[in-house]
Amino acid sequence: MTKVIIFKADQIPTGRYARMAYEYLMENYPSETQQMVEDGSITEYLNKIQDETTAQVQKRIRELLDRDSKNSFQENLEQQDNARRTAEEEILSITILSIIPKLVDPDQQKI
């Protein structure tokens, strides 16, 4: 049976990456996520994840786009969308673990 987590109004994840991180945490660390909701620390973590991931994704998109900047406008739009998806995949889980270190198994040092 899935446990339903009820957020207080000031704990609701607001940004894209905060929501993605929350979903990731619920799927992979449900009991730890429940504890963070109950102790009120989830909002701080999700806000940090949102800010850090946004900055890192924007930086990575620029790096990916700089590799080939001689494309047409349409190709640039497609390339930017692909770069955003690639950057999100690369960065989100790393950011989550760097901000919420208690999720890392000290013996394994991996998710």
N, C-alpha and C positions, 0 to 999 in steps of 0.2 A: 504494500500500500504506500503510495506517495504521500509524503507529508507536505502540507500546504504551509508556506511561509507567508506570514502577514507582515508587511512593512508598515511602519509608522509613516505619516505623510512626509516627514523630513528625511526619510531613508530611501525613497524611491529613486532608482537609477535613472538619470536623465539623458546622458549622452549616448551616442551610438556605441562607443567602445565600452562604456560602463554597462550598458545592457548586454552586450556580447560577453563581457567578462562575467556578469552575474549568471547568465545562462551556462557558460562554461563551468563556473564554480558549482552551480546546482547539479549539473550533470556529473561532474567528476569528484566533487567534495561536498555532498549534501549536508552531512552532519557538521562539518566545519563552517559551512556557509550559514546554517541555522544558528550556530553559536555566535557568529559575527553579527547576525541580525539581532539576536537576543541581547548581546552586550553593547550594541549600538556602534560597533566599529566598522560595519559594512559600508556606511556612507563615506567615511573618510577614505577607505581603501578604493572604493569605486570612483570617487572623484580623482584620486591620484592616478589610477589606471587610465581614466579618461584623458587627463592632461598629458601624461607621459606618452601614451599611445598615439594621441593626436600629433604631438610634436615629432615623434619618431617616424610615424607613417608619412607625414608631410616631407620630412627630410629624405626618406627612402624613395618616395615618388620622384622628387627632384633628381636624385641620383640615377634612377632608372630612366627618366625622360632625357637627361643630359647625354646619355649614351648615343641617342639617335634623334637629333633635333631637326632633320631636314625633310620631314614628312609633310604631307598635306594637312589641312585643318582637320578633316575627318579622321585621318590616320592618327593625328595627335590626340584627338578625343578618345579614340579606341585605346591608344597606347596608355593614356592617362588612367582610364578605367582599369585596364589590366595591371598597371603599376600599383594602383590603389589596392586592388585585391591581393596582389602578391605581397605588398608591404604589410597589409593587415594579417595575412597568414603567417608571415615571418615574425611579426613583432608582438602580437597580442599575448600569446601564452608566455613569452619571455618576460613581458612587462608584468603580467599577473604574478609570476613567481618571484620577480625581483621586488615587488611591492608587498607581497604577502608571503614572506619567507617561511612562516610556520607550516606552509603546505608542502614544502620540500622535505622529503625523507632524508635525514642527515646521513644515513647509511648508503642510500642510493644516489642522492644528489640529482634526481630527475623527477618528472611529474609522475 
